[in-house]
């Protein structure tokens, strides 16, 4: 591939588009898988098992292929990223999906690119979003506010808490994503991903222990559907996470952030068609505001 064809990219374009497709489709389907997984398994321990298994496999594989042992500074960076992305981000999502419909959760998580623009603007030496992008950010968060306290399946207080936790999880994911762009990590993206999964999975296991999940653990009560959903998350969901982390390091941020246009739509459609989740005009209006604002902000920032 010519230098011009790779301008702005750290890898061949076709590999980037394959990774984007995995993030678009597979990651969008993980919201429904999480909903099924937490039906009968404790959320934090389920997420810990998912990332410890996947992370252990990736880390062992790359070390077997000759990647050098990570340095202490690299482990420190991986731990910070793992906590932000997998504990604050994914941990919040899996806990909330006990109470909130998977499609609604996906719509709230779609605000991550908006949080990233705000964080970039507020950090020292950051880039101001500009008037048009700022308008898009406001519109997106208006859409998110429309969803607060609204769940067609349950309008109780736990739903409100769940929605708030997803909002905090989205902010945590944005912080981790931005930090990972400048963090000291091994040259091998797969090794780095394995390290982040191991550290994040360990932190999730500790969180599950603090939440008392071990005390009520009853493996015999796990349904076949929950176990199959967990297997899907381990194999496919973690693969999509690896693709996302890799894309953050080799592709322009605006291109990577386009996953936020597709993921919520995939999640909403699957949740409605497979799980029978309600699809109301209220949700469609919020979806239009959120997804449209993310697209508008990306276009405004690139122009």
Residue pairs with C-beta under 8 A, 6 or more apart in sequence:
1 12
1 13
5 13
6 12
6 13
8 252
9 16
9 250
9 251
9 252
10 249
10 250
10 251
11 250
11 251
16 247
16 250
16 251
16 255
19 243
19 244
19 246
19 247
20 243
20 247
20 251
20 255
20 256
20 258
20 259
22 239
22 240
22 243
23 240
23 243
23 244
23 247
23 259
23 263
24 259
24 262
24 263
24 266
25 262
25 266
26 236
26 237
26 239
26 240
27 237
27 240
27 241
27 244
27 259
27 263
28 106
28 262
28 263
28 264
28 265
28 266
28 267
28 270
29 236
29 266
29 267
29 270
30 232
30 233
30 236
30 237
30 240
31 93
31 97
31 102
31 103
31 105
31 106
31 263
31 267
31 270
31 271
32 102
32 267
32 270
32 271
32 274
32 275
33 229
33 232
33 233
33 237
34 93
34 94
34 97
34 102
34 229
34 233
35 97
35 101
35 102
35 229
35 271
35 275
36 225
36 226
36 228
36 229
36 275
37 46
37 94
37 226
37 229
37 230
37 233
38 46
38 94
38 97
38 98
38 226
39 223
39 225
39 226
40 221
40 222
40 223
40 226
41 222
41 226
41 227
41 230
42 208
42 211
42 213
42 216
42 217
43 91
43 94
43 95
43 97
43 98
43 208
43 213
44 91
44 94
44 95
44 204
44 205
44 207
44 208
44 211
44 213
45 204
45 205
45 208
45 213
45 214
45 217
46 94
46 230
47 86
47 90
47 91
47 94
47 201
47 204
48 201
48 202
48 204
48 205
48 207
48 208
49 201
49 230
49 234
50 201
50 230
50 233
50 234
50 237
50 238
51 86
51 90
51 197
51 198
51 200
51 201
51 204
51 238
52 197
52 198
52 201
52 202
52 205
53 234
54 194
54 197
54 234
54 238
54 239
54 241
55 193
55 194
55 195
55 196
55 197
55 198
55 200
55 201
55 238
56 194
56 197
56 198
57 194
58 190
58 191
58 193
58 194
58 197
58 242
59 191
59 194
59 195
59 197
59 198
60 194
61 190
61 194
62 188
62 190
62 191
62 194
63 69
63 191
67 186
67 188
67 191
68 186
70 78
70 186
70 191
70 195
73 184
74 184
74 185
74 186
74 192
74 195
75 195
75 199
76 184
77 183
77 184
77 185
78 183
78 185
78 192
78 195
78 196
78 198
78 199
79 199
79 203
80 176
80 179
80 183
81 176
81 179
81 180
81 183
81 196
81 199
81 200
82 195
82 196
82 197
82 198
82 199
82 200
82 201
82 203
83 176
83 199
83 200
83 203
84 172
84 173
84 175
84 176
84 179
85 172
85 173
85 176
85 177
85 180
85 196
85 200
86 196
86 197
86 200
86 201
86 203
86 204
87 172
87 200
87 203
87 204
87 207
88 168
88 169
88 171
88 172
88 173
88 175
88 176
89 169
89 170
89 172
89 173
89 176
90 169
90 173
90 200
90 204
91 169
91 204
91 207
92 165
92 166
92 168
92 169
92 172
93 105
93 109
93 166
93 169
95 162
95 165
96 105
96 162
96 163
96 165
96 166
96 169
97 105
97 162
98 158
98 162
99 151
99 154
99 156
99 158
99 159
99 161
99 162
100 151
100 159
100 162
100 163
100 166
101 151
101 152
101 153
101 271
101 275
101 277
101 278
102 267
102 270
102 271
102 275
102 277
103 264
103 267
103 268
103 269
103 270
103 271
103 272
103 277
103 279
103 283
104 147
104 150
104 151
104 163
104 277
104 283
105 162
105 166
105 267
106 263
106 264
106 266
106 267
106 268
106 271
107 143
107 144
107 147
107 264
107 267
107 268
107 283
107 286
107 287
107 290
108 144
108 147
108 163
108 166
108 167
108 170
109 166
109 169
109 170
109 173
109 260
109 263
109 264
110 260
110 261
110 263
110 264
110 290
110 291
110 294
111 140
111 141
111 144
111 167
111 170
111 260
111 290
111 294
112 170
112 173
112 174
112 177
112 257
112 260
113 174
113 257
113 260
113 294
113 297
113 298
114 136
114 137
114 140
114 141
114 293
114 294
114 297
115 170
115 171
115 173
115 174
115 175
116 174
116 177
116 178
116 253
116 257
117 129
117 133
117 137
117 297
117 301
118 129
118 137
119 126
119 174
119 175
119 178
120 126
120 127
120 178
121 127
121 128
121 129
123 178
129 137
129 297
129 300
129 301
130 300
130 301
132 296
132 300
133 296
133 297
133 300
133 301
135 296
136 293
136 294
136 296
136 297
136 300
137 293
137 297
138 293
139 289
139 292
139 293
139 296
140 289
140 290
140 293
140 294
140 297
142 289
143 285
143 286
143 287
143 288
143 289
143 290
143 293
144 167
144 286
144 290
146 282
146 285
146 286
146 289
147 163
147 283
147 286
148 160
148 163
148 164
148 167
149 155
149 159
149 160
149 163
150 282
150 283
151 159
151 162
151 163
152 277
152 278
152 280
152 283
153 277
153 278
177 248
180 245
180 248
180 249
181 248
181 249
181 253
185 192
185 195
186 192
186 195
189 242
189 245
189 246
189 249
189 250
190 242
190 246
192 245
193 241
193 242
193 245
193 246
196 245
197 238
197 241
208 214
244 256
244 259
247 255
247 256
248 256
254 298
254 301
254 302
257 294
257 298
258 298
260 291
260 294
261 291
261 294
261 295
264 287
264 290
264 291
265 287
265 291
268 277
268 279
268 283
268 287
271 277
272 278
272 279
